[in-house]
Amino acid sequence: MGLAALVVVAAVLGLVSVLRPTTVAASLLPSSSTGIIVLDVSASISSDTYARIGTTLDRLIRSNRSYGLVLFSDTAYQALPPNTPARELRPVRRFFDVSTRQDTGVLSAAPRNPWTESFGAGTRISTGLSLALDIIRADRIPHPAVLLVSDLDNDTGDLERVSRIAAAYRRAGIPLKVVGLNADPEDAAFIRRLVPGNGKVTEATLPTDRSGPVSSGMNRLLMGAALLVAVGLSAFLLLAAPLRWRSI
């Protein structure tokens, strides 16, 4: 009986771990941080990368956390102040809603957005990272962290300034995480050398990619399987005759 009870407890704990809601964006920024998203909206961003931005914003919205938002191209501006609820990213998210044509499976053109005429054609990552750092310092944000979302196709004239700003992040102890939008391997390698810590660049997915967080249907399947195992093992242990030694 004691062993049966332990099996049932273990099964219940397994079910709880499956049922427990997960923070989908936990891997993008430290859970205890005050995050600022630095989002690339330059002309080099195509419909394919627009779709990747969309999936990244979806992950952040589902996290139910709070963020600041900086948009940049060759210049940068603050779109949302720090500690804005993640749901406020939805009005921005709709401008990256790139549909897939059902007949060909090809991504359609990216929709026009409010910053199409506001930014130049170039990409200067330093402008976005610099503005985020200025906001952190001006607002004296506790436990800050910055998430750069970009195709990393930076202007070659901006590389030295990016290096200097990345060094300022390291000196200040501010985590800098990067989500690449189908970034060129050479561009990703350059950014990895600048990122504090492990230098990881996470690649954004497309809406059609099957990899990523486990779906709710898969969660239900796992729950059902765990329940069947628990019931089966419990029944076996409860009904099986105990083994006893008999003297001859």
Contacts in CASP RR format, 6 or more apart in sequence:
PFRMAT RR
TARGET T0000
AUTHOR 0000-0000-0000
METHOD contacts of the structure
MODEL  1
MGLAALVVVAAVLGLVSVLRPTTVAASLLPSSSTGIIVLDVSASISSDTY
ARIGTTLDRLIRSNRSYGLVLFSDTAYQALPPNTPARELRPVRRFFDVST
RQDTGVLSAAPRNPWTESFGAGTRISTGLSLALDIIRADRIPHPAVLLVS
DLDNDTGDLERVSRIAAAYRRAGIPLKVVGLNADPEDAAFIRRLVPGNGK
VTEATLPTDRSGPVSSGMNRLLMGAALLVAVGLSAFLLLAAPLRWRSI
1 238 0 8 1.000
3 237 0 8 1.000
4 233 0 8 1.000
4 234 0 8 1.000
4 237 0 8 1.000
4 238 0 8 1.000
7 230 0 8 1.000
7 233 0 8 1.000
7 234 0 8 1.000
7 237 0 8 1.000
8 230 0 8 1.000
8 234 0 8 1.000
10 230 0 8 1.000
11 226 0 8 1.000
11 227 0 8 1.000
11 229 0 8 1.000
11 230 0 8 1.000
11 233 0 8 1.000
11 234 0 8 1.000
12 230 0 8 1.000
14 226 0 8 1.000
15 223 0 8 1.000
15 226 0 8 1.000
15 227 0 8 1.000
15 230 0 8 1.000
18 219 0 8 1.000
18 222 0 8 1.000
18 223 0 8 1.000
18 226 0 8 1.000
19 219 0 8 1.000
19 223 0 8 1.000
22 213 0 8 1.000
23 31 0 8 1.000
23 63 0 8 1.000
23 64 0 8 1.000
23 65 0 8 1.000
24 59 0 8 1.000
24 62 0 8 1.000
24 63 0 8 1.000
24 213 0 8 1.000
25 59 0 8 1.000
25 60 0 8 1.000
25 62 0 8 1.000
25 63 0 8 1.000
25 65 0 8 1.000
26 63 0 8 1.000
27 202 0 8 1.000
28 56 0 8 1.000
28 59 0 8 1.000
28 60 0 8 1.000
28 63 0 8 1.000
28 147 0 8 1.000
28 177 0 8 1.000
28 179 0 8 1.000
28 202 0 8 1.000
29 35 0 8 1.000
29 65 0 8 1.000
29 145 0 8 1.000
29 147 0 8 1.000
29 175 0 8 1.000
29 177 0 8 1.000
30 143 0 8 1.000
30 145 0 8 1.000
30 175 0 8 1.000
32 143 0 8 1.000
33 143 0 8 1.000
33 144 0 8 1.000
33 145 0 8 1.000
33 175 0 8 1.000
34 66 0 8 1.000
34 82 0 8 1.000
34 83 0 8 1.000
34 141 0 8 1.000
34 142 0 8 1.000
34 143 0 8 1.000
34 144 0 8 1.000
34 145 0 8 1.000
35 65 0 8 1.000
35 66 0 8 1.000
35 67 0 8 1.000
35 68 0 8 1.000
35 82 0 8 1.000
35 144 0 8 1.000
35 145 0 8 1.000
35 146 0 8 1.000
35 147 0 8 1.000
36 67 0 8 1.000
36 68 0 8 1.000
36 69 0 8 1.000
36 70 0 8 1.000
36 82 0 8 1.000
36 132 0 8 1.000
36 135 0 8 1.000
36 136 0 8 1.000
36 141 0 8 1.000
36 144 0 8 1.000
36 145 0 8 1.000
36 146 0 8 1.000
36 147 0 8 1.000
37 60 0 8 1.000
37 67 0 8 1.000
37 68 0 8 1.000
37 69 0 8 1.000
37 70 0 8 1.000
37 89 0 8 1.000
37 146 0 8 1.000
37 147 0 8 1.000
37 149 0 8 1.000
38 70 0 8 1.000
38 72 0 8 1.000
38 76 0 8 1.000
38 128 0 8 1.000
38 129 0 8 1.000
38 131 0 8 1.000
38 132 0 8 1.000
38 146 0 8 1.000
38 147 0 8 1.000
38 148 0 8 1.000
38 149 0 8 1.000
38 150 0 8 1.000
39 53 0 8 1.000
39 69 0 8 1.000
39 70 0 8 1.000
39 71 0 8 1.000
39 72 0 8 1.000
39 92 0 8 1.000
39 149 0 8 1.000
39 150 0 8 1.000
40 72 0 8 1.000
40 73 0 8 1.000
40 123 0 8 1.000
40 125 0 8 1.000
40 148 0 8 1.000
40 149 0 8 1.000
40 150 0 8 1.000
40 151 0 8 1.000
40 181 0 8 1.000
41 71 0 8 1.000
41 72 0 8 1.000
41 73 0 8 1.000
41 113 0 8 1.000
41 115 0 8 1.000
41 119 0 8 1.000
42 72 0 8 1.000
42 73 0 8 1.000
42 74 0 8 1.000
42 119 0 8 1.000
42 120 0 8 1.000
42 121 0 8 1.000
42 122 0 8 1.000
42 123 0 8 1.000
42 153 0 8 1.000
43 73 0 8 1.000
43 119 0 8 1.000
43 120 0 8 1.000
43 121 0 8 1.000
43 122 0 8 1.000
43 123 0 8 1.000
44 121 0 8 1.000
44 122 0 8 1.000
44 123 0 8 1.000
44 151 0 8 1.000
44 153 0 8 1.000
45 53 0 8 1.000
45 110 0 8 1.000
45 151 0 8 1.000
45 181 0 8 1.000
46 110 0 8 1.000
47 98 0 8 1.000
47 107 0 8 1.000
47 108 0 8 1.000
47 109 0 8 1.000
47 110 0 8 1.000
48 107 0 8 1.000
48 182 0 8 1.000
48 206 0 8 1.000
49 151 0 8 1.000
49 181 0 8 1.000
49 182 0 8 1.000
49 204 0 8 1.000
50 96 0 8 1.000
50 98 0 8 1.000
50 110 0 8 1.000
51 96 0 8 1.000
51 98 0 8 1.000
51 107 0 8 1.000
51 206 0 8 1.000
51 207 0 8 1.000
52 180 0 8 1.000
52 181 0 8 1.000
52 182 0 8 1.000
52 204 0 8 1.000
52 205 0 8 1.000
52 206 0 8 1.000
53 96 0 8 1.000
53 149 0 8 1.000
53 181 0 8 1.000
53 204 0 8 1.000
54 93 0 8 1.000
54 96 0 8 1.000
54 97 0 8 1.000
54 98 0 8 1.000
54 207 0 8 1.000
55 204 0 8 1.000
55 205 0 8 1.000
55 206 0 8 1.000
55 207 0 8 1.000
55 209 0 8 1.000
56 149 0 8 1.000
56 179 0 8 1.000
56 204 0 8 1.000
57 89 0 8 1.000
57 92 0 8 1.000
57 93 0 8 1.000
57 96 0 8 1.000
58 93 0 8 1.000
59 213 0 8 1.000
60 67 0 8 1.000
60 86 0 8 1.000
60 89 0 8 1.000
61 86 0 8 1.000
61 87 0 8 1.000
61 89 0 8 1.000
61 90 0 8 1.000
61 93 0 8 1.000
62 86 0 8 1.000
63 86 0 8 1.000
64 85 0 8 1.000
64 86 0 8 1.000
64 87 0 8 1.000
65 86 0 8 1.000
66 82 0 8 1.000
66 83 0 8 1.000
66 84 0 8 1.000
66 85 0 8 1.000
66 86 0 8 1.000
67 80 0 8 1.000
67 82 0 8 1.000
67 83 0 8 1.000
67 84 0 8 1.000
67 86 0 8 1.000
67 89 0 8 1.000
68 78 0 8 1.000
68 79 0 8 1.000
68 80 0 8 1.000
68 81 0 8 1.000
68 82 0 8 1.000
68 83 0 8 1.000
68 84 0 8 1.000
68 135 0 8 1.000
69 78 0 8 1.000
69 79 0 8 1.000
69 80 0 8 1.000
69 84 0 8 1.000
69 89 0 8 1.000
69 92 0 8 1.000
70 76 0 8 1.000
70 77 0 8 1.000
70 78 0 8 1.000
70 79 0 8 1.000
70 128 0 8 1.000
70 131 0 8 1.000
70 132 0 8 1.000
70 135 0 8 1.000
71 77 0 8 1.000
71 79 0 8 1.000
71 115 0 8 1.000
71 119 0 8 1.000
72 119 0 8 1.000
72 124 0 8 1.000
72 125 0 8 1.000
72 127 0 8 1.000
72 128 0 8 1.000
72 131 0 8 1.000
73 115 0 8 1.000
73 119 0 8 1.000
73 120 0 8 1.000
73 121 0 8 1.000
73 122 0 8 1.000
73 123 0 8 1.000
73 124 0 8 1.000
73 127 0 8 1.000
74 119 0 8 1.000
74 120 0 8 1.000
74 121 0 8 1.000
74 122 0 8 1.000
74 123 0 8 1.000
74 124 0 8 1.000
74 127 0 8 1.000
74 155 0 8 1.000
75 119 0 8 1.000
75 120 0 8 1.000
75 124 0 8 1.000
75 127 0 8 1.000
76 127 0 8 1.000
76 128 0 8 1.000
76 130 0 8 1.000
76 131 0 8 1.000
77 131 0 8 1.000
78 131 0 8 1.000
78 135 0 8 1.000
79 92 0 8 1.000
80 88 0 8 1.000
80 89 0 8 1.000
80 92 0 8 1.000
81 135 0 8 1.000
81 139 0 8 1.000
82 135 0 8 1.000
82 136 0 8 1.000
82 139 0 8 1.000
82 141 0 8 1.000
95 111 0 8 1.000
95 113 0 8 1.000
95 114 0 8 1.000
96 110 0 8 1.000
96 111 0 8 1.000
97 111 0 8 1.000
98 107 0 8 1.000
98 108 0 8 1.000
98 109 0 8 1.000
98 110 0 8 1.000
98 111 0 8 1.000
99 107 0 8 1.000
99 108 0 8 1.000
100 106 0 8 1.000
100 107 0 8 1.000
100 108 0 8 1.000
100 207 0 8 1.000
100 208 0 8 1.000
101 107 0 8 1.000
101 108 0 8 1.000
122 155 0 8 1.000
123 150 0 8 1.000
123 151 0 8 1.000
123 153 0 8 1.000
123 154 0 8 1.000
123 155 0 8 1.000
123 158 0 8 1.000
124 154 0 8 1.000
124 155 0 8 1.000
124 158 0 8 1.000
124 161 0 8 1.000
125 148 0 8 1.000
125 150 0 8 1.000
125 152 0 8 1.000
125 154 0 8 1.000
125 158 0 8 1.000
125 162 0 8 1.000
126 158 0 8 1.000
126 161 0 8 1.000
126 162 0 8 1.000
126 164 0 8 1.000
126 165 0 8 1.000
129 146 0 8 1.000
129 148 0 8 1.000
129 162 0 8 1.000
129 165 0 8 1.000
129 166 0 8 1.000
129 169 0 8 1.000
129 176 0 8 1.000
130 161 0 8 1.000
130 165 0 8 1.000
132 146 0 8 1.000
133 146 0 8 1.000
133 165 0 8 1.000
133 168 0 8 1.000
133 169 0 8 1.000
133 172 0 8 1.000
133 174 0 8 1.000
135 141 0 8 1.000
136 144 0 8 1.000
136 146 0 8 1.000
136 172 0 8 1.000
136 174 0 8 1.000
144 174 0 8 1.000
145 174 0 8 1.000
145 175 0 8 1.000
145 176 0 8 1.000
145 177 0 8 1.000
146 169 0 8 1.000
146 174 0 8 1.000
146 175 0 8 1.000
146 176 0 8 1.000
146 177 0 8 1.000
147 177 0 8 1.000
147 178 0 8 1.000
147 179 0 8 1.000
148 176 0 8 1.000
148 177 0 8 1.000
148 178 0 8 1.000
148 179 0 8 1.000
148 191 0 8 1.000
149 178 0 8 1.000
149 179 0 8 1.000
149 180 0 8 1.000
149 181 0 8 1.000
149 204 0 8 1.000
150 178 0 8 1.000
150 179 0 8 1.000
150 180 0 8 1.000
150 181 0 8 1.000
150 183 0 8 1.000
151 180 0 8 1.000
151 181 0 8 1.000
151 182 0 8 1.000
151 183 0 8 1.000
151 184 0 8 1.000
151 187 0 8 1.000
152 178 0 8 1.000
152 180 0 8 1.000
152 181 0 8 1.000
152 183 0 8 1.000
152 184 0 8 1.000
152 187 0 8 1.000
152 188 0 8 1.000
152 190 0 8 1.000
152 191 0 8 1.000
152 201 0 8 1.000
153 183 0 8 1.000
153 184 0 8 1.000
153 187 0 8 1.000
154 162 0 8 1.000
154 187 0 8 1.000
159 190 0 8 1.000
162 194 0 8 1.000
163 194 0 8 1.000
166 176 0 8 1.000
166 194 0 8 1.000
166 195 0 8 1.000
166 196 0 8 1.000
167 194 0 8 1.000
169 176 0 8 1.000
169 196 0 8 1.000
170 196 0 8 1.000
173 196 0 8 1.000
174 196 0 8 1.000
175 196 0 8 1.000
176 194 0 8 1.000
176 195 0 8 1.000
176 196 0 8 1.000
177 195 0 8 1.000
177 200 0 8 1.000
177 202 0 8 1.000
178 191 0 8 1.000
178 192 0 8 1.000
178 195 0 8 1.000
178 199 0 8 1.000
178 200 0 8 1.000
178 201 0 8 1.000
178 202 0 8 1.000
179 201 0 8 1.000
179 202 0 8 1.000
179 203 0 8 1.000
179 204 0 8 1.000
180 188 0 8 1.000
180 201 0 8 1.000
180 202 0 8 1.000
180 203 0 8 1.000
180 204 0 8 1.000
181 204 0 8 1.000
182 203 0 8 1.000
182 204 0 8 1.000
183 191 0 8 1.000
183 201 0 8 1.000
183 203 0 8 1.000
188 201 0 8 1.000
191 201 0 8 1.000
192 199 0 8 1.000
192 200 0 8 1.000
192 201 0 8 1.000
193 199 0 8 1.000
195 201 0 8 1.000
205 211 0 8 1.000
205 212 0 8 1.000
214 222 0 8 1.000
END
